[in-house]
């Protein structure tokens, strides 16, 4: 019998039941989706790194490492394995494409995963090519491929198609944000083929697998080689850092959005179950009068929360896996960023207990909502629920109160009388604004970042990459011939960490600089400029010290100002200031307006990059961003509609007697509808005023915690504010009209019955 009653009651309050199930499903789904995402990224990439013997540390030397150097490193106690390694960008002959050519001398570190074709052979003349690059460029095993580097051609047959942990995020350099396999990929060749092609063995890098701490390894390397060497850990390598960053972003997002949805779902459950229990008071009294024990009645009504929780979490689990699959899959958003062989979805172990806890909490809410209704005798319970008698509020005692319109006074009294419902309406509106401002604001911020990079900073058409062995004098002549500017970059130790020292020759303004407000600025020759991430380490006018790796020199320089560094954590100076303080450098790149096809190949040039092709890779990032914004907007609309409609219907049920009284007094349905809608509008105005700055604050936290490496400036356009406000008001008005229409369905005789 009680089972049938549960179904009938659920049908009677179907809108409330459905809204609670939807809110719980969304809360659980978003929670699981983001947590499955970061957990899957960690698990899948870690497995891939292990399978390809990913290096823990990388040692760099512009002059290269000798056989004695690698033997000395391998002999260090605590080093499990080490290899001399080469990774250099080379142009693909007769195309605008380029490849990162990789060579691992000791094939136990930084290896490949063969997806198709022959196994790796150290004596082979073949080329093992990225399978993603091969697919995009219609290259198959057995085809011939030729690359060029500094006037030297390296050709061979494609022996296999591979994936590599070192190149899991396949970008040409720090200027390329997202992989573009149509124009850039990677390949491996054997050490023998490298020596045969170059006529020598040149390895500017040593990759090390070791459990040692970085400081410990640095000291051991210094002792073994007799000089200071730049040592970077895997935390700074693009593949590992990218995977870790995405996982951290998932964790951060998983601690913000799900909390918002679950909190609103639980608060909605508390408010709604209390009202349902109040409306079921007569039914509870009837059951008591029929002889049902309190324990059984309590168990029956408690089962409502259990069923709602069970259905909501079940749908949430399905939704969570769906959200995760949208992100982590061969065709998902992350597939444009990561190149990994397996896309397995992994749920963190703590998720199941939290899901069970959610169901238990919802069940307890039902339990406590009904328990107080069971107090007293059956006769007491049979009396309909009577709201608390209200005393005059402070507002009603002020002289101007009686001059207010009837509708205004009625709505103010109702808001004060039903504080929990009014508060929940505010929470729903604020949540809607948070999501809209956060999503649209992030899109504005990234669009501003793209425009800043494309039009203000990168004022060139082609970037020319140069070989490590070229002399600065030769490079300067080449730069002058193409009317270009140049930059020299090197790793330095500053304040106990590794940053990049960048020396610019910016006379032709091909690379420009912006300050904290994104305004163009000129570099002076009187000191160095710290990027914003280093701004708290020194004030303007202070003297700082740094030491380049591979050198025993320590330089003391003056801080002339700060600038916004788009990609690298860096210290910037002009060529003139570098010469005045005696800083040595090697020019690595030239920026010019010459079209890429008009620049002749040279022994100085290792590769060329078209800026437009680099910027096209950012389009992939913006596609992901647009999808995320769409998810935020849809989530905001669903949140607003579900919460406001549920509370609106509950408000209608609570006020049915008052609305019937207004009808008896001669108020028409249209007038009563305006009263209902106006209260929604009032609460929406307050919610928007709170939600707008709160959304900006949340967006600032997201930018500083999720993408701090890009030094983004929070940017929000008028359209974002307008759309956020209008969409929130639109949702509120639409829900208000839907609830107002129910006024016509009031049974005035039944509504006006009350406790005598």
N, C-alpha and C positions, 0 to 999 in steps of 0.2 A: 504493500500500500504506500509506504513512504517513498519507495523507489519511483512509483508513478507520480507522486506528489512532487518529487524533485524535478521530474521532466516537465510537469505542468508549470511549476514555479519558474523554471528556467525559461520556458516559452513566454510566460507573462512578462518577465524582466529580460527579454532577449537582447534588447539594445544594450543594457548594462552588462549582461553576461558576455556578449560578443565584444564590447569595447574593452572589458577587463582582459579577456583572452588575447585580444589583439595587442594591447599594451604589454602584457607579459611576454607574448611571443616576440614582439619587437625588441624588448629589453634583453631577453635571454638570447635572441638571435644575434643582435649587434654585439653583445658581450662575447658570445662564442665565436662569432665571425672574426673579430679582431684578434682574439686570443688564439684561435686556430691558425690565423694568418702568421703571426709572429713565431708561434711554436713550429709551424711547418717550415718557415724560412730557416729557422735555426737548425732543425733536424735535417732538412734536405740539403742545405749548403754544407753543413758539417760533414755529412756522409760523403758528399762530392769532394770536399777538400781532402778528406782522408784517402779516398780512392785515387786521387791524383797527387798524393804526397805534397800537399801544399806547404810552402816554406813558412816557418815561424818568424824568421828574420832575413833581412836583405842588407848586404854590405855593398857600398858603392865607391868606385874610384874612376875618375875621368881618364886616368892613364892606363887603366886596366890592371887585372890581377895576373901574376905569373903562376907557373906550376908550383913554385916554392911557396907562394902565398896560400894557395888552396890546400896544400899539404899541411902547412902550419895551422890553418883554421881547423882542418879535419882532426888534428892531433889535440885540440883543446878538450880537456876533460869536461864532459857535459854536452858536447856536440854529438848528436846522434848520426847526422849525415850532412854533407855539404857538397855543393856543386858550383863550378864556375858557370855563369849564365849570361846569355845575351838576349836582349829584347829590344829591337830597333824597328822603327817604321820604314817600310820600303814601298815604293810606287809599283803598281801593277802595270806592266808594259802595255802601251796602246790603250789605256783607259785613264780615267780620272780617279780611279780607286787606289787604295793603299792597304797594306797588310802589316801587322806587327809580326815580324819574323823572330821566332824564339828558338834558342838552342840550349839544351841542358846537357852539359858535358858528362855528368854522372847521373845516369837515368834511374836514380832512386829518389830524386828531389824534383819537384815542379814538373811532373809528367803529364801525360794525356790519357784520355779515355777514348779508346777506339770505338767508333759507332758503326763504321763500315770500311771495308778494305783490309789491307795487310797490317799485321802487327808492326810495331816500331822496330827498326833495325839500325843499330849504330853505324853500320857500314853502308847503309843504303844511300842511293843518289835521289831518292824520291822526296816528295813533299807531302806532309800530313796537314790537311787544310781544314779549317773550321767548317763544320757541316752546315751551320746557319748561313755563312757567307756563300758556300757552294750552292745551297738551295736558292738563295736570292739571285745569284748570278748564273744559274743553270750550268754548274760545273759538276762533272761526275768523275768517279774513280777511273783512272786511265787517261784523263785529259792532260794536256801539257799546260804548264803555267810558268810565266817568266816575270820576275820582279827586278827592279833596278835600284841601286843604292850608290850614290856618289860616282855615277858613271859606270858602275860594274853591274853586269847582268848575272842573275842567278836563276836558272831555269831547271825544270825537271817535270817528271810525271807525277800526277797526284796519286800517291800510294794509298791514302786512306782519308776518311773524314772523321774528325775528332771533336771532342770538347775538352776544355782545360780549366782547372781551378784558377790558375794564374790569370786567365782571360775570361773569367765568368761574367764580368761586366766589361764588354769589349768596346772601349773608347780609345780614341787616338791619343788624347791628352786631357788635361784638366779643363780645357775650353769646351770639350764635347760632353754634354750632360747625359745624353742617352745614346745607346748603341744604334748604329745604322748599318745593318749588314749588307745593304746594297752598295755602300761605298767603302766600308772599312771592316776588315776581319782580321784573323790571325792565322799563322801557320807555324809548323815546326819542321826543322831540318836537322840532320845529324851533324855532330861535330866535324866529321870527315868532309861532308859536303861544304861546310862553312870554310874550312881550311883550303879545300880545293878551289873554292870560288874567290876567296879573298887573298889567297897566297900566304895567309898567316892565321893564327888563332888570337882573337881579341875578345876578351871577356871583361866588361866594365862592372860586373856584378857577381856577387857570391850569394847564393841562396842557402839558408841554413835551417835544419830542423833540430830544435833543441828546446828543453823545458827550462832552461836557465832564465833568470831575470835579465831584462835589457841592460841595466847598469853593470851587472856581473859579466855579461857577454862582451859589452863594450870594453871593459877593463882587460878582459882576457884577450880580445883581439888586438888591443893596443900593445899588450905585452908580447903577443905572438908575432906581430908584423913590425913592431918598433915604431909605429906612428898612429895618429888618430884617424880613424876611418868613420865615415857616416854609416851608422847602423840604424835601420828603421825596423820596427816590429810589424807584425801582420795587421795591427790595429790601424796603421796608417796606409796600408796597401788598398788600392781601389776596390778589389774584389771583396776582401774580408770586411773592410770599413763599410762598403755599400750594404752588404748583408746585415751587418750589425746595426747600421743606421735604420734600415727598413724594419728590423725586428724591434728596435727601440721605439720607432714611430708607432708600430702596431700596439706595443705595450702602453704607450702614452694615450693613444686614441681609445684603447680598450679600457682605460681607467677614467675616461671622461664621458663619452657618449653613452655607454651602457649604464653608468651611474645615473645619468640624467633620466634615461628611459625607465630603468628599474625603480628609481625613487618615485617617479611620477606614477608608475604602475602600482606600486605598493600604497602610496598615498591615496590613489583613486580607489584601490581595493578597500582601504580602511573606511573612507567616506561612504562608498557605495554600499558595502556590506552593512554598515550601521543603518543606512536608510532602508535597505531591504528588510533588515530585521525589524525596524520600527513599523514598516508597512505590513509585516507579517505578524504583528502582535496579536491580532484577533485569531489568526490561524493557530498561533502557538497556544493561545488560551483554549481554543476548541480542542486541540490535541490533548491538552492537560485534562479538560473536562471529560474526554472520551477514555481517560485512564492511562494514557501514555506517560511513562516516567520521565522525569526531567532529563535523566541521563540519555535516554533514547532520543528525545527531542533534540537535545544538544548535539548528539552524534549525527543526527539527520541534517541539521543546519550547518554543522561544521563540515559535512561532506561537500557542501557547495564550494567552499574555498578550496578543498582538496581537488575536486573535479576541475574547477577553473584553473588551478595551478598545474594540474597534470596535463590538461589539454594545451594550456598556454606554453608550458615548457617543452612539450612534445613538438608543437609547431615551431617553437624557438630553436630547438636542436636542428630541425630540418632547415630552417631559415639560416641558422649559423653556418652550416656546412655549405649552403647555397652561396652565402656571401663570401665565404673563404674560397670556394671554387671559382667565383668570379674574379678573385684576385690571384690565387695560387693554382694555376693550371697551365697546360701547354698553350692555351689560347687566352689566358687571363691577362690582367693588367701587368703582372710581374714578368710575364714572358717577354715583354718588350725590353726589360731591364736585365734579367738574369738569363744566362744560358746554361741550364742544368739538365741532366738526363732524366731525373725522376721528379714528379710533382705530387708527392704523397701528402695527404692532409693528416695532420697530427694534432690531437686535442691535448692540451696540458692536463696533467693529473688532477689539479685542483678544481677543474671545471665541474666534474660530476658531483662532488660533495656540495659545491655551491648551488648547483641546480636542485639537489635534494633539499638543501637548506631553504631555498626560495619556496619550494612547494610546502615545506613545513611551516614557514613564516606565514604564507597565505592561508594555510589551514588554521593556524593560531589566530589570525585576524578574524576569521569567521567564528571561531570558538568564543573569543571574548566579545564579539559584537552581539552574539545571541545570548550569552550567559546572563547578562543583566536583565534581559527580557523575561527570564524564567522566575525572577523573584516574585514572591507573593503567591496568592491562591489563583485557582483557575478563573474565578470571578474578576480578580484584578487584571489578569492577563487578557480577558475578553473585552475589556474596555479599549477602544481605539487609542492609538498613540496620540498624546496631546503634547505639542511643543511647549517648551518652557515659557512661562510668563515673562514678558520683557518689561524692564523698567525703562523709564525715559533716559535716553543717552544724554551726554553732555551737549551734543549738537542740538538736541530738541529744546534745550533750556535757553539757548541764545535768542535774543529778540528777533533776529532776521529769519528764524526758522519758519514762522507762520506766514512769511511773505513768499516763501518758496512755492513753486508749483506742486500740485498734488503728486504728480508722477515722480518728481525729484524726491519728495519726502518719503514716498512709498518705497522707492528703490534704495534709499539710504537706510531705512529701517530694515529692509530685507537683507541687505549686505551685512549689517551689524548683527542681525538675528542669526544668520547662517554663515558664521565666520569661516568654518572649515570649507564649505563649498566655495565661498568667495575666494579663499586663499588658494584652493586647488585650481580655480579658473585662472588666477594670476600666474600660478606656477606653469600652467599649460601655455599661456601666452608668452611668458618669459622664455620657456623652453623653445617655443616656435621661433622667437626672435634670435635666440642664441644660435640655433642651427642655421638660420638664414644669413645672419650677419657673418657667422664663422665661415660658411661655405662660399658665399659671394665675395666676402672680404679677402679670403685666400686667393680666389681667382683674380681679383683686382691687384693684389700684392704681387702675384707671379707675373701677371701681364705687365705691371710696371717694371719688374725686374728684367723681363725679356726686352722691353723697349729700351731700358737703360743700357743693357748690354749691347743691343743691336745698333742703336742710333747714336748713343752718346760716347760709350767707351770704345767699342770696336769700330773705329772709323777707317777701316781698310777693306780690301777685297780679297787679298790672298795672304796667307801666312806661310813663310818659307822656313822649313826646319833645316838646321845645319849639322854637318858631321862634327863629331867631338874633336877630330884631329885638325880642323881648320884653324888657321891663324886669325887673330882678331883684325889685323891689318887687311887681310884678304876679304874678310866678311864686311868690313866697313866700306871697302871699294864696291863690293856687290850691292850693299845697301844704298850707296850713293847713286849707283847706276839705275836703280829702280825707284829712286826717290822715296826710300822707305825709312822707317824707324826700326830700332832693334832693342832686344832685351837679353840680358844675361841673368840666369837664375842658378842659384846654388844653395845647398843646405847649410844652415848655420845653427850653432847652439846658442840659445838666448833664454835667459831666466830658467835654465834647467830643462828646456824642451827644444825640440827640433822645429824650426820655422824656415821659411824661404826668404833669402835675400834676393831682391830683384833690382838690377841696375838698368836704367832706361836711357836711351838716346831718343827723346821725344820731340825733336825740333820740328818734324813735319806733321805732328799731331795725328799720326795714324792710330796711336793708342792714347786715349785721353783718360783723365782721372776725375773722380767726383768726391765731394766731401760728404759729411754725415747727412746733409740735407739733399743729397743727390744733385748738387749744383756743380757745374764744371769748375775745375781749379787748375792752376798752374803749379808745377813743382819748382821750388827754388833750389839753388845750388848751395844753400846754407845748412843743410842737415838732412836727416832721414825722416820718412813718414811711416808711422805705425798704422797697420790696419785696425779697424774698430775692435776686433777681438783682443788686440794687445794694448788698447788705449788705457786700460787701468794699470799698466805696468810702469808708465812714466808720464810726466807732464811735459808740456811744450817748454823747451829751454833746458830740460834735464839732459844729462850725459848718460848714455847707456853703453854697455859692452856686449860684444858678441864674438864668437870664434867660428870661422868656417871649418867644416870637416875636411880632413886631409891636410890640414895646416896647423902649425903650432902658434900662429899669430892670433893676437887678441886686439880687436879694434875698439876704440872709444869714439863715439859719434854723438852729435847733438840732435835732439828731437825737434824737428821744425814744424810738425803738425800731424794730423790724422787724415786718413782717407778710407773710403769704402772699397774693400777688396772683394770682388765678386766670388772668387773661388778659393784662393790659397790664403793661408794664415801667413802674412808676409810683412817684411820691412822693405820699404822702397826708397831708392835714392837715384839721383841723376848721375850720368856719366862724369860730369864735371866734379861733383862732390866726391864720387868714388876715387877719382884720381887725386883729389886734394888730400884725402886721408890715407891714400896708399892701398886701397882695397883692390886686390887682383880679381879678375873675373874672366869668364869665357862666354862669348856671345853665342846664344843658342837658337834665336829665331829672328826673322825679319818680317815686318808688316808693311805691305805696299798696296797701292791701288792698281798695279799692273794685273791684268787678267791672267789666270793660271796658265792658259795656253801660250801666252806671249813670253813667259819666262823660260829661257833656255836651260836645259839640263846642264849641271856643272858638278865637278868633283867636290864642290863645297856643299852641295845640296843633298840632303838625305830624303827629303819629301816636301810636298806642297799641299796646302789645304785651302779650299775655297770657303770663304766665310759663309756664303749662302748655304753651302752644304752642311756646315757646322750648325747653322741656325735651324736648318730643317730637322735636325735631331731633337731640337727643343720642341718641335711640333708634336712629337710623340709624347713628350712629357705633358704638354698642354692637353692632349687628348685624354690622358689619365686624369689630369686635374679637372677637366670638364665633366668626366664621368663621376668623379668624387663629389663635385658641386651638385650635380643632378641628384645624387643619392642624398645629400644633405637637404636639398630643397624638398624632395619627396618625403623624407623623414619628418621634416618640419610640418608639412601639410598634413601628413597622417597623424602626427602627434597633436596638432591643433584640432583637427576634425574629431578625432576619437575622444580626446579629453573634454573638449568644449561640448560636444554633442551629448556625451554621457552625463556631464554635470548639468547641461541644459534640461535633459529629460528628467533627471533627478529633481531639479529645481521645479519643473512643471508639476511633478507628482507631489512634492512637498507643499506647493502653493495652490493646489487644485481647489481647496476650500476658499482661499482668498480670491482666486480668479472667478470662482462661481459667485461669490458675494458681489464682486464688481459687476458681473453680468446682471445680477438681480437689481443692482443699483442703477442700471441703465447704460453701462459702458459697453460699447460695441467691440466685436472681435478685433477690429483694426486698431482701436485705441489700446486695448489690452496688449496686442502684439507689439505696439510701439513701446509700451512699458517694459516688456521682456527684452526687446532688442536694445533699448537704451541702456539697461543695466549691463548688458554684455559689452556695449561700446565703452561705458565708463571703465569697466575693469580692463578692457583691452588697451585703453589709453594709458592707464597706470602701468600695465604690463609692458607696453612698448617703451615707456619712459625708463623703466628699470632694465628691460631686456637689451636695449640698444647699447648703453655703456657696458653692460655685462658681456655682451657679445664681442665688443671691441676688446675687452680685457681678456676674454678666453682666446680670441684670435691672436693677441699679442703673446700669450703664453704658448700657444701652438707654434708660432713662428720662431720664438726664441728657443723652444725645447726640441722642435722637430727638424728645423732647417737652419740651425744656427751657423752652419758652415758656409752659408751663402751671404751672410750679412744683409739680409733683406730688410727693407724699410716698409713698415706697415702702411699700406695704401688702400684707401677706400673711396670710391667715386660716389658722386651724387646718386647715380643710378642704383647703386647697392643699397644706400639708405632708403631710397624711394621704393624700390621693389620689396625690400624687407618689410617696411611699414605697410605698404599697400596690400601685400600678400597676406600679412597677418590680419589686417582689418578685413580683408576679403573673406578669409576663413571664418573669422568671428561673425561677420554679417550673414554669411551663408548658413552657418549653424544656427544663428539667431532666428532667421526666417524659417528654417526647418522646425525648430521648437515652437515658434509662435503659431504655426499652422495647427499644432495639436490643440490649441485653445478651443477650436470648434468642436472637438470631440468630448468636451467635459460633460459628464452626467451631473447636472446641477443638484438633483435630489440626493444622489449618493454622496456627492462631495460635501454637501452642507450638513450631512449627518455628523454628529459629534458626540463625544462623551457627555452624558447628562450628569 
